[in-house]
Amino acid sequence: MPVTTSRRSLITGAAASALALPFSGLYARRAAALTRMEPIGSPYGPVAPVRDQVTGLPLLQLPEGFTYQTFGWAGDLMDDGNPTPIDHDGMAVVRSRVVNGETELTLVRNHEDKLNPMIGTIPAPAVYDTADVVDEEDAGRPSGGTTNLVFRGGKFVSTVPSLGGTFDNCAGGPTPWGTWLTCEEDLINFTDQGGKKHGYVFEVAADADQTTGNPIVGMGRFVHEAIAYDPVSNAIFLTEDSRNQAGLYKFLPNDDSRRIGALEQGGALYMAKVAGEDKADLIQPIMGESYQIEWVLIEDPDLDPQTFTEAPFEADNLASGPFVQGRDAGCLRMSRLEGCWYSASDRLVYLVDTSSGVDEDGAIGRGDGSVWTFDPASDRLTCIFQAENKAAGNNFDNITVSPRGGVLLCEDGGGVEDAFGIGERLMGLTPAGETYLFAKNNVMLTEADIRGAGKSLEFITAEDHRNNEWAGATFDPSGRVLFVNIQTPGITFAIEGPWERGLL
């Protein structure tokens, strides 16, 4: 049974004292939080529009002292002369080294695209599926995948394609040996068109030409979102983004050599179960509840989707093969598991359930979302934040933890209007379980803006993009630069500033 406290209605309080509390003391500020409707004041101060150092456009709202530069807009020409793909999503720094006396960072960036005849398959060194698909709504080839970016001497200098022919690449996660695990967030099957099944994880190398394009079948075929690698146990934790049929998984590789290609050698896939309780539902969590976890082996990680009729579904529904196997064996389910990040500072895996809770109509699994920690050492799963209103948190998606241990969350809830206007937010989470505003999406573009910035009207639309999601937040190893994407219109940002003023 869970350990619980009374439901947290609101997330607010005083930043200074919150920053002094460890997550183990997350109940301490609950009483004061019950009387207010807003996040706490940010330790970084209020935000205001700041102009991009590259285009001169005021694309972000940031605290005083922070600056940023943009790169790799959708449609920008890559090193090979092809346009940068659309739908920028998950991302991480996978390599840091010194080149000619300058620090050089390599990032791998996902593109959550599906079938797009405008760009077709990303012309990468490794291409998984080249099926031609024609139907009433769409025509083209699987066009998701990844691109690699190089940031050297404090500037972006290069973009190259690294993986093509995948589908709906949402998030993923870095490995300690300098690669990126990119995750397909769809179970589509193109075998009838001469193509392949999708719903897999792929490994992408920092040097793009070392990417194989082979799916890691042992990690399961499901609606993947993100992964977190625990270097202590050599376990990889995986999240599933399928509403009210989302499992938490663990993969133990057969080859633990920690090198490129090792994960393709297979391993064992497990799904989380609450110890002593069959089929636990964690869809409506209460902040502070905690569960002891045990792991159930998934016998067939590549099993096709299966019928799933468990409430709240009223009709036959398809769920992933791994989820149905685990659920039949008593495993837990959550609402929509998305963000997942391993924090070296406290050796915890941070998880985001994007739509846990209920909406204003009482619909289960359509709430404002929660944040959890999982301790691989003790197999303990704990809810450290549950949003009870959109001001506190509006469907968080990607998550990252800075080298200093600060938690940063990307919103994907369609925008919140506050004293700084409408727009999606980057939100910090304090050790007391309270959120604060760090940045707001301020992307509003006219055709004149797009032309003046040297961007393509074929790829970048002239409209108000402020309610579009943040994705791919990741810090460089020094904690000096925060890299992050706004998915649409497709822009990558490098943000720098006085991080020491706060927790990030």
VENDA-V772825 format. One record per residue. N is the residue number from 0. PHI is phi in radians with two decimals (* if undefined). OMEGA is omega in radians with two decimals (999 if undefined). BURIAL is + if it has 9 or more other ideal C-beta (glycine too) atoms within 8 Angstrom, else -. Layout:
N/PHI/OMEGA/BURIAL  N/PHI/OMEGA/BURIAL
This chain:
0/*/-3.12/-  1/-1.33/2.91/-  2/-1.59/-3.02/-  3/-2.27/2.93/-  4/-2.27/-3.14/+  5/-1.10/-3.04/-  6/-1.09/3.09/-  7/-1.45/-3.09/+  8/-1.49/-3.01/-  9/-2.42/-3.14/+  10/-2.05/-3.11/+  11/-2.83/3.13/+  12/2.46/-3.11/+  13/-1.80/-3.03/-  14/-1.09/-3.00/+  15/-1.04/-3.12/-  16/-1.27/3.12/+  17/-1.09/-3.09/+  18/-1.16/-3.10/+  19/-1.49/-3.05/-  20/-1.68/3.02/+  21/-1.35/3.12/-  22/-1.10/3.09/+  23/-1.13/3.10/-  24/-1.82/-3.00/+  25/-1.19/3.11/+  26/-1.45/-2.87/-  27/-1.04/-3.03/-  28/-1.86/-3.05/+  29/-1.16/-3.06/+  30/-1.07/3.11/-  31/-1.14/-3.08/+  32/-1.19/-3.06/+  33/-1.29/-3.04/+  34/-1.93/-3.05/-  35/-2.29/-3.04/+  36/-1.96/-3.01/-  37/-2.09/2.94/+  38/-1.11/3.10/+  39/-1.27/3.03/+  40/-1.14/-3.08/-  41/-1.28/3.04/+  42/-1.13/3.12/+  43/-1.58/3.14/+  44/1.60/-3.10/-  45/-1.20/3.12/-  46/-1.78/3.08/+  47/-2.71/-3.14/-  48/-1.02/3.11/-  49/-2.24/-3.10/+  50/-1.45/3.06/-  51/-1.07/3.13/+  52/-1.21/-3.12/-  53/-1.72/-3.05/-  54/-1.71/-3.07/+  55/1.40/-3.12/-  56/-1.51/3.13/+  57/-1.45/-2.98/-  58/-1.50/-3.11/+  59/-2.27/2.88/+  60/-1.84/-3.07/+  61/-2.38/3.05/+  62/-1.18/3.13/+  63/-1.00/3.09/-  64/1.68/-3.13/-  65/-1.65/3.12/+  66/-2.25/3.11/+  67/-2.73/3.02/+  68/-2.34/-3.13/+  69/-1.92/-3.13/+  70/-2.86/2.99/+  71/1.10/3.05/+  72/-1.09/3.02/+  73/-0.95/-3.13/+  74/1.67/3.06/+  75/-1.04/3.14/+  76/-1.29/3.06/-  77/-1.43/-3.11/+  78/-1.04/-3.10/-  79/-1.55/3.11/-  80/1.55/3.09/-  81/-1.58/-3.11/-  82/-1.27/3.03/+  83/-1.06/3.13/+  84/-1.10/-3.09/+  85/-1.65/2.97/+  86/1.02/3.12/+  87/-1.11/-3.10/+  88/-2.38/-3.05/+  89/-1.00/-3.02/+  90/-2.89/3.03/+  91/-2.76/2.95/+  92/-1.36/-3.11/+  93/-1.92/3.13/+  94/-2.61/3.04/+  95/-2.32/-3.13/+  96/-2.66/3.11/-  97/-1.81/3.13/-  98/-2.19/-3.13/-  99/0.90/3.07/-  100/1.41/-3.14/-  101/-2.06/3.07/-  102/-1.24/3.12/+  103/-2.07/3.12/+  104/-1.95/3.02/+  105/-1.97/3.09/+  106/-1.99/2.94/+  107/-1.96/-3.05/+  108/-2.11/3.08/+  109/-1.40/2.99/+  110/-2.25/-3.04/+  111/-1.47/3.14/+  112/-1.74/-3.10/+  113/-2.09/3.10/+  114/-1.95/-3.06/+  115/-2.28/-3.13/+  116/-1.13/3.14/-  117/-1.16/-3.10/-  118/-2.05/-3.13/+  119/1.12/3.12/-  120/-1.18/3.06/+  121/-1.04/-3.08/+  122/-1.35/-3.02/-  123/-1.70/3.06/+  124/-1.04/3.10/-  125/-2.10/3.12/+  126/-2.22/-3.06/+  127/-1.43/-3.00/+  128/-2.36/3.13/+  129/-2.07/-3.12/+  130/-1.03/2.99/+  131/-1.50/-3.09/-  132/-2.11/3.13/+  133/-2.30/3.01/-  134/-2.59/-3.05/-  135/-1.20/-3.02/-  136/-1.73/-2.99/-  137/-2.58/3.06/-  138/-2.60/3.12/-  139/2.72/3.13/+  140/-2.22/3.07/+  141/-0.94/-2.95/+  142/-2.06/3.03/+  143/-1.26/3.13/+  144/2.61/-3.07/+  145/-2.44/2.97/+  146/-2.24/3.12/+  147/-1.88/-3.13/+  148/-2.00/3.08/+  149/-2.04/3.13/+  150/-2.11/-3.03/+  151/-2.24/3.12/+  152/1.05/3.11/-  153/1.43/-3.14/-  154/-2.41/2.97/-  155/-1.28/-3.09/+  156/-2.26/-3.00/-  157/-2.81/2.94/-  158/-2.44/3.07/+  159/-2.34/3.04/+  160/-1.27/-3.11/+  161/-2.25/3.12/+  162/-2.57/3.10/+  163/-2.29/3.07/+  164/1.29/3.01/+  165/-1.77/-2.91/+  166/-2.39/2.98/+  167/1.09/-3.13/+  168/-1.27/-3.02/+  169/-1.62/3.13/+  170/-2.07/-3.07/+  171/2.79/3.10/+  172/3.13/3.14/+  173/-1.45/3.03/+  174/-1.98/3.13/+  175/-1.17/-3.12/-  176/-1.69/2.94/-  177/1.51/3.04/+  178/-2.24/3.13/+  179/-2.11/3.04/+  180/-1.75/-3.09/+  181/-1.70/-2.98/+  182/-2.03/3.04/+  183/-1.47/-3.08/+  184/-1.82/-3.12/+  185/-2.85/-3.13/+  186/-1.88/-3.08/+  187/-1.07/-3.08/+  188/-2.26/-3.11/-  189/-1.80/-3.10/+  190/-1.11/3.10/-  191/-1.19/3.10/-  192/-1.75/-3.12/-  193/1.42/-3.12/-  194/-1.83/-3.00/+  195/-2.28/3.02/-  196/-1.34/3.11/+  197/-2.18/-3.08/+  198/2.00/-3.02/+  199/-2.08/3.02/+  200/-1.87/3.11/+  201/-2.23/3.09/+  202/-1.71/-3.13/+  203/-2.08/-3.09/+  204/-1.53/3.06/+  205/-1.10/2.97/+  206/-1.57/-2.93/-  207/-0.96/-3.06/+  208/-1.28/3.05/-  209/-1.62/3.12/-  210/-1.32/-3.06/+  211/-1.57/-3.05/-  212/1.38/3.13/+  213/-1.56/3.10/-  214/-1.25/3.06/-  215/-1.60/-2.99/+  216/-1.07/-3.11/+  217/-1.09/3.10/+  218/-1.41/3.02/+  219/1.67/3.03/+  220/-1.87/3.09/+  221/-2.70/-3.10/+  222/-1.40/-3.05/+  223/-1.17/3.00/+  224/-2.16/-3.02/+  225/-2.49/3.08/+  226/-2.39/3.03/+  227/-2.43/-3.11/+  228/-1.71/3.08/+  229/-1.68/-3.07/+  230/-1.21/-3.14/-  231/-1.36/-3.10/-  232/-1.66/-3.06/-  233/1.16/3.13/+  234/-1.62/3.06/+  235/-2.01/3.14/+  236/-1.76/-3.03/+  237/-2.27/3.12/+  238/-1.91/-3.12/+  239/-2.16/-3.09/+  240/-1.86/3.11/+  241/-2.43/-2.89/+  242/-0.96/3.09/-  243/1.03/3.00/+  244/-2.57/-3.08/+  245/-1.89/3.10/+  246/-1.79/2.99/+  247/-1.89/-2.99/+  248/-2.13/3.04/+  249/-2.32/3.11/+  250/-2.07/3.07/+  251/-1.96/-3.05/+  252/-1.27/3.04/+  253/-1.19/-3.11/-  254/-1.83/-3.09/-  255/-1.76/-3.10/-  256/-1.33/3.10/-  257/0.98/3.11/-  258/-2.41/3.11/-  259/-1.03/3.10/-  260/1.62/-3.09/-  261/-1.09/-3.08/+  262/-1.20/3.10/+  263/-1.19/3.14/+  264/-1.40/3.04/+  265/1.60/-3.10/-  266/2.95/-3.13/+  267/-1.94/3.11/-  268/-1.84/-3.14/+  269/-2.19/3.06/+  270/-2.13/-3.04/+  271/-1.31/3.07/+  272/-2.33/3.04/+  273/-1.25/-3.10/+  274/-1.05/3.09/-  275/1.38/-3.12/-  276/-2.45/3.11/+  277/-1.49/3.03/-  278/0.92/3.11/+  279/-1.14/3.05/+  280/-1.84/3.13/-  281/-1.93/-3.04/+  282/-1.37/-3.14/+  283/-2.14/-3.03/+  284/-1.34/2.99/+  285/-1.94/-3.12/+  286/-0.95/3.13/+  287/1.81/-3.14/+  288/-1.20/-3.00/+  289/-2.45/-3.05/+  290/-2.30/2.97/+  291/-1.51/-3.03/+  292/-1.91/2.91/+  293/-2.20/-2.98/+  294/-2.09/-3.11/+  295/-1.93/-3.14/+  296/-1.18/3.03/-  297/-1.62/-3.01/+  298/-1.20/-3.10/-  299/-2.24/-3.11/-  300/-1.09/-3.07/+  301/-1.78/-3.14/-  302/-1.08/3.12/+  303/-1.12/3.10/-  304/-0.95/-3.08/-  305/-2.19/3.08/+  306/-1.15/-3.13/-  307/-2.40/-3.02/+  308/-2.10/-3.09/-  309/-1.15/3.13/-  310/-0.91/0.28/-  311/-1.50/3.10/-  312/-1.32/-3.11/+  313/-1.76/3.14/-  314/-2.31/3.12/-  315/-0.99/-3.10/-  316/-2.45/3.10/+  317/-1.67/3.04/-  318/-2.15/-3.13/+  319/-1.10/3.10/+  320/-1.02/3.09/+  321/-1.05/-3.13/+  322/-1.11/-3.11/+  323/-1.09/3.09/+  324/-1.06/-3.13/+  325/-1.17/-3.13/+  326/-1.11/3.10/+  327/-1.07/3.13/-  328/-1.59/3.05/+  329/1.70/-3.08/+  330/-1.25/-3.12/+  331/-1.35/2.97/+  332/-2.36/3.09/+  333/-2.21/-3.04/+  334/-1.39/3.11/+  335/-2.51/-3.14/+  336/-1.33/-3.13/+  337/-2.13/-3.02/+  338/-1.02/-3.11/+  339/-2.71/-3.07/+  340/-2.63/3.07/+  341/-1.57/3.13/+  342/-1.83/3.14/+  343/-1.21/-3.06/-  344/-1.22/3.13/-  345/-2.21/3.10/-  346/1.01/3.08/+  347/-2.03/2.97/+  348/-1.72/3.11/+  349/-1.71/-3.06/+  350/-2.20/3.07/+  351/-2.06/2.94/+  352/-1.80/-2.93/+  353/-1.09/-3.01/+  354/-2.26/3.05/+  355/-1.11/-3.08/+  356/1.68/-3.14/+  357/-2.21/3.10/+  358/-1.53/-3.07/-  359/-1.14/3.10/-  360/-1.67/3.12/-  361/1.46/3.14/-  362/-1.24/-3.08/-  363/-1.30/3.11/+  364/1.32/3.08/+  365/-2.28/3.14/+  366/-1.53/-3.02/+  367/-1.66/2.97/+  368/1.79/-3.07/+  369/-2.53/3.05/+  370/-2.20/-3.11/+  371/-2.22/2.89/+  372/-2.06/3.00/+  373/-2.17/3.14/+  374/-1.73/-3.11/+  375/-1.10/-3.11/+  376/-1.26/-3.09/-  377/-1.99/-3.06/-  378/0.98/-3.12/+  379/-1.97/-3.14/+  380/-1.96/-3.02/+  381/-2.34/3.05/+  382/-1.47/-3.11/+  383/-1.83/3.11/+  384/-2.85/2.97/+  385/-2.31/-3.14/+  386/-1.30/3.07/+  387/-1.89/3.03/+  388/-2.79/-3.06/+  389/-1.22/3.09/+  390/-1.11/-3.12/+  391/-1.33/-3.14/+  392/-3.06/-3.01/+  393/-2.03/3.09/+  394/1.00/3.04/+  395/-1.07/-3.09/+  396/-2.23/3.10/+  397/-1.18/3.12/+  398/-2.44/2.99/+  399/-2.50/3.07/+  400/-2.19/-3.10/+  401/-1.28/3.07/+  402/-1.01/3.10/+  403/-1.54/3.11/+  404/1.64/3.13/+  405/-1.43/-3.10/+  406/-1.68/-3.14/+  407/-2.21/-3.03/+  408/-2.13/3.11/+  409/-1.75/3.13/+  410/-1.47/3.07/+  411/-2.55/-3.09/+  412/-2.01/3.10/+  413/1.62/3.03/-  414/1.73/3.08/+  415/-2.22/3.08/+  416/-1.70/3.13/-  417/-2.47/-3.10/-  418/-1.10/-3.10/-  419/-1.83/3.10/+  420/1.75/-3.14/+  421/-1.50/3.03/-  422/2.61/3.03/+  423/-1.23/-3.00/+  424/-2.21/2.81/+  425/-1.67/-3.04/+  426/-2.11/2.99/+  427/-1.53/3.08/+  428/-2.15/-3.10/+  429/-1.41/3.07/+  430/-1.11/3.08/+  431/-1.54/3.14/+  432/1.41/3.13/+  433/-2.03/-3.12/+  434/-1.71/3.05/+  435/-2.55/-3.11/+  436/-1.42/3.00/+  437/-1.87/-3.07/+  438/-2.64/3.05/+  439/-2.22/3.01/+  440/-1.17/-3.12/+  441/-2.20/-3.05/+  442/-1.40/3.03/+  443/-2.26/-2.98/-  444/-2.16/2.96/+  445/-1.77/3.07/-  446/-1.07/3.11/-  447/-1.14/3.09/-  448/-1.05/-3.07/+  449/-1.15/3.12/+  450/-1.13/-3.12/+  451/-1.11/3.12/-  452/-1.49/3.13/+  453/1.32/-3.10/-  454/-1.79/-3.05/+  455/-1.62/3.06/+  456/-1.19/3.07/+  457/-1.23/-3.08/-  458/-1.88/-3.06/+  459/-1.89/-3.10/+  460/-1.63/3.11/-  461/-1.47/-3.14/+  462/-2.94/3.10/-  463/-1.52/-3.09/-  464/-1.82/-2.99/+  465/-1.11/-3.13/+  466/-1.61/3.11/+  467/-1.54/-2.91/+  468/-1.28/2.90/+  469/-1.48/3.12/+  470/-2.76/2.96/+  471/1.23/-3.14/+  472/-1.09/-3.14/+  473/-2.79/3.10/+  474/-1.66/2.97/+  475/-1.29/-3.05/+  476/-1.01/3.14/-  477/-1.40/-3.07/-  478/1.38/-3.10/+  479/-1.46/-3.05/-  480/-2.13/2.98/+  481/-1.76/3.03/+  482/-1.73/-3.10/+  483/-2.78/3.11/+  484/-1.98/2.77/+  485/-1.88/-2.91/+  486/-1.03/3.12/+  487/-2.21/0.32/+  488/-1.44/-3.14/+  489/1.70/-3.12/+  490/-2.42/3.02/+  491/-1.86/-3.09/+  492/-2.06/2.95/+  493/-2.10/-3.03/+  494/-1.90/3.09/+  495/-2.29/3.12/+  496/2.90/-3.07/+  497/-1.40/-3.13/-  498/-1.02/-3.08/+  499/-1.10/3.12/-  500/-1.21/-3.09/+  501/-2.45/-3.02/+  502/-1.45/-3.07/+  503/-1.24/999/+
